[in-house]
Every structure is written in structure tokens, then in C-alpha cells.
């Protein structure tokens, strides 16, 4: 199957053209990848245990927003690509049926028409996803697809290369944005668990569901919870203190 | 199949190991068989060093070769050992030469029907991972360009093996990354839970968490997990605060 094969020559080329990432990964990794792949936006998300942990980088603000939608809902090409260990392609988000209703709406509202996720596979493990976004509908060209496989291959190894140099128990500084950007989400989750006596996982689901129902980003809602402008009641109903 | 085509195919297969998940033993088995097809040799075998640096049998083109290699391992002498130790190709030019170099091993090799023996190291820069044994029933010693081709195949195979080893340690790094991310998550969750239950802000909750972990000589993430799991009551953290000589700091 053509979709899964990484081309050695492309890997070599991508590795060369992406030198210099090391110094400023957050700014250049996604922007340079978007230039190589000739797409509107590129995001790199990390996943742990099949759950999105947040983005290492996004090439621009629109991409950042769409990455946020995937994270808020815990659904989209990134999650599925990691789960299926295969590229997941959505050439027209307006035509997708039955899959990621929330993600499709959010991405379309941000002006994105096509999205795809390429798993960051290292050996048997998927550590994240390379996400491509396009403003016009249509499949990736063969070239783009092959290059995306190569970029995902290189990025996966690069991420682990960074992590291999990190002090024990810590996240590599290049990846620091992933946990720190989401701190308020996890704090809010802990608060909601205490407010509702739900488990942590259920508390996160409550937060997600609320953000989705209100068409807001999860970070936004989490900010309200931590700022004590919003609390969740034990019986389920939400009490807005604002 | 034409020799050139076969050489090309062998190298493409070798290069594939750079980008694919592959089975090392399968791959080495193929390499041994291709050596017999491409070079003027009767049998080929590959030995790889284990974590302690001792050679182990990995793959070979025939059962007879396997027995000879096992014997070589037992006697700890022979071309494979020499190539591995010196990181240079080893070519025995005659029976007498072989007899003089490996007095115990050589007679057994001749008994098995081989007349000339050679080996090339599997190396990448200073890293020697093993050696490729090439035995022939004819008396002609292996020479260039066959020797060169054998070394080139061994070199590319080495890159594949080293990459595979790197990927295996990558799995350790990906678990480390996952653990580091998870502990950050659980610490933030515990901060939120404490803030809510104790009616403090998240910074104060973190200070309490850290103080408790320090006082009890436990990892922050371990204490955080206990709080999330309900094994440690938030009040316990608050209570500890009074025991701290807070005023004496500075």
C-alpha cells in the first residue's frame, strides 16, 4: 500500500532541509514543515495512551486554533492516525459523515477545508501526529503524501532525540510547551473532580462536553474554572457564578 | 537473475532497513544467502556481538555452516573472531596459512569440506557489531572486487542493525516521555483538586504539595497520584504546614 511506505531518499532530503530546528523548535519546526509540504498549516501534536496531550508547535494562529479543537474534543485525524498507525486523510471536511462532527465544524469555522494526520511512529509506538491543514478541499498530491511520511519519520525521531537528552523524569525543553500550555486544563479537571466527586477521567469528559456545548476552547473554559468564575455541581447541572 | 540486478536488489533491501520496521534475523538470513549468490563462496554466516561484547551466531546460509560457526564460537578462534577483534577483513590465502593462524579451528573446517576461509567485520566508524564469515570449497582466496563488495554489504547491513538498536532504545525514550508528560498532568490535576478542597489558590496548593513531598521524601508525582486516587486526604497536607518553621526562612 502506497500510503505507508517511507522513502529513504526523501527522509534524507527532509533531514537536510530541516536542520536548524534544534535551536528554535517551536517557531521553525511546524512553519518549515508547512513550507516543505506546501500546505496552509502544519501542527505537531503529542499523544499519550491514545489521548492528545497538546501541540509541540503550530505553523500559524489558525492552525493553532484547529489543533486546539482537536485537543478540546479529543477527536480528529491526529487521534485516529495514532490509533490506526496509518495516515488518516480527510480531503473535504464538509463531506465527512459520521466521523468527528465536532472537529469538522470547528475546523470549517476556522476556514480549513481539508485535514490529515500522519502518525509519528517509532518502532511499535505512536508518540504523536503530524497534522496537515489545507484551506481548499482536495486530496494531497502524491508528492505531498510521500513528503509528509518522510517529515513524520524525521519529526518522530527528532522528538525522541530531544527527550533522550532531557534530565530524568522531565519533559525535554523543546517539548515544554505541551504540558505547560495545558496546565490550567489539568488543574480545572482536578477541581471539577472535587466539585462533582467524579473520577478524573469523567471530570475531563465533563470539561470537554461543556466546552463543546458552549463552542469554546477547553483552555478558555478551564481558565474560568480555575478563576472560579465557573463551577460544576455534584448532580451534573452547571452553576455559572459569573 | 543477472549479477548486477542481484547486487542492486541486495542494496535496495539493505537500504530499506533504514526506513522500515524489520526483523533483524530475517534480514541477516537474506544477506547470508545473497552473499553465496553474489560472491565466489560456498557458504556465509553472520555473527553479532551481544550486549556484553561476546560474539553470537545470528544467521547462515547452510546447516553445515552453522555447525562450523558454533565450533568457532566454542574454540574462540577463526576468521570471524579475528575480523571482529581487528575490525579489518581477514583472508586466509592457503590451507597452511589457515592452519598456522587457527591451529584448532582449521582442521575442523577442512573436515567440513571448506578449503578457503575469509571474514569481513561489520562496522560503522569505530563501532564493530559483528562479522560476516565467507567460506569456500575452492582453494582460491576471496579477493577484490568480491572482497570489496562483501565489505560494502556488511557496512550497509551494520547501519541497519545500529538503527534497529537505536529504535529499540527509542522505545525506552518514548516511555520516558510518556511518563514525564503524565506526571506533569497528574501534578496539575492534584493542584486543582487541593485548591478546590482546601479553598486555596493553585499556587498555594502547589506549595503545600511540594512541602509534603519534601517532608516525606516522596516524589511530587507520587504524592499527586495519591491525592487523585483519594489515598491521601488533602487535610493531611494542610496539617503539615503548622510543623514548618516558616518564619525562619530568608
HADDOCK unambig.tbl for C-alpha pairs under 7 A between the chains (distance, minus, plus):
assign (segid A and resid 6 and name CA) (segid B and resid 19 and name CA) 6.13 0.50 0.50
assign (segid A and resid 8 and name CA) (segid B and resid 18 and name CA) 6.97 0.50 0.50
assign (segid A and resid 8 and name CA) (segid B and resid 19 and name CA) 6.03 0.50 0.50
assign (segid A and resid 48 and name CA) (segid B and resid 178 and name CA) 5.82 0.50 0.50
assign (segid A and resid 122 and name CA) (segid B and resid 167 and name CA) 6.60 0.50 0.50
assign (segid A and resid 122 and name CA) (segid B and resid 170 and name CA) 6.90 0.50 0.50
assign (segid A and resid 123 and name CA) (segid B and resid 21 and name CA) 6.46 0.50 0.50
assign (segid A and resid 123 and name CA) (segid B and resid 167 and name CA) 5.88 0.50 0.50
assign (segid A and resid 123 and name CA) (segid B and resid 171 and name CA) 6.97 0.50 0.50
assign (segid A and resid 127 and name CA) (segid B and resid 174 and name CA) 6.84 0.50 0.50
assign (segid A and resid 160 and name CA) (segid B and resid 170 and name CA) 6.46 0.50 0.50
assign (segid A and resid 160 and name CA) (segid B and resid 173 and name CA) 6.09 0.50 0.50
assign (segid A and resid 160 and name CA) (segid B and resid 174 and name CA) 6.41 0.50 0.50
assign (segid A and resid 163 and name CA) (segid B and resid 173 and name CA) 6.49 0.50 0.50
assign (segid A and resid 163 and name CA) (segid B and resid 177 and name CA) 6.38 0.50 0.50
assign (segid A and resid 164 and name CA) (segid B and resid 173 and name CA) 5.80 0.50 0.50
assign (segid A and resid 169 and name CA) (segid B and resid 176 and name CA) 7.00 0.50 0.50
assign (segid A and resid 169 and name CA) (segid B and resid 180 and name CA) 5.14 0.50 0.50
assign (segid A and resid 170 and name CA) (segid B and resid 180 and name CA) 5.24 0.50 0.50
assign (segid A and resid 171 and name CA) (segid B and resid 177 and name CA) 6.33 0.50 0.50
assign (segid A and resid 171 and name CA) (segid B and resid 180 and name CA) 5.49 0.50 0.50
assign (segid A and resid 171 and name CA) (segid B and resid 181 and name CA) 6.50 0.50 0.50
assign (segid A and resid 179 and name CA) (segid B and resid 181 and name CA) 6.50 0.50 0.50
assign (segid A and resid 179 and name CA) (segid B and resid 184 and name CA) 6.51 0.50 0.50
assign (segid A and resid 183 and name CA) (segid B and resid 188 and name CA) 5.98 0.50 0.50
assign (segid A and resid 186 and name CA) (segid B and resid 185 and name CA) 6.04 0.50 0.50
assign (segid A and resid 186 and name CA) (segid B and resid 188 and name CA) 5.30 0.50 0.50
assign (segid A and resid 186 and name CA) (segid B and resid 189 and name CA) 4.79 0.50 0.50
assign (segid A and resid 187 and name CA) (segid B and resid 188 and name CA) 4.89 0.50 0.50
assign (segid A and resid 187 and name CA) (segid B and resid 189 and name CA) 4.59 0.50 0.50
assign (segid A and resid 187 and name CA) (segid B and resid 191 and name CA) 6.00 0.50 0.50
assign (segid A and resid 187 and name CA) (segid B and resid 192 and name CA) 4.04 0.50 0.50
assign (segid A and resid 188 and name CA) (segid B and resid 192 and name CA) 5.85 0.50 0.50
assign (segid A and resid 189 and name CA) (segid B and resid 189 and name CA) 6.04 0.50 0.50
assign (segid A and resid 189 and name CA) (segid B and resid 192 and name CA) 6.99 0.50 0.50
assign (segid A and resid 190 and name CA) (segid B and resid 189 and name CA) 4.20 0.50 0.50
assign (segid A and resid 190 and name CA) (segid B and resid 190 and name CA) 5.88 0.50 0.50
assign (segid A and resid 190 and name CA) (segid B and resid 192 and name CA) 4.43 0.50 0.50
assign (segid A and resid 190 and name CA) (segid B and resid 193 and name CA) 4.26 0.50 0.50
assign (segid A and resid 191 and name CA) (segid B and resid 192 and name CA) 4.60 0.50 0.50
assign (segid A and resid 191 and name CA) (segid B and resid 193 and name CA) 4.55 0.50 0.50
assign (segid A and resid 191 and name CA) (segid B and resid 196 and name CA) 5.32 0.50 0.50
assign (segid A and resid 193 and name CA) (segid B and resid 193 and name CA) 6.91 0.50 0.50
assign (segid A and resid 194 and name CA) (segid B and resid 193 and name CA) 5.57 0.50 0.50
assign (segid A and resid 194 and name CA) (segid B and resid 196 and name CA) 6.42 0.50 0.50
assign (segid A and resid 194 and name CA) (segid B and resid 197 and name CA) 6.60 0.50 0.50
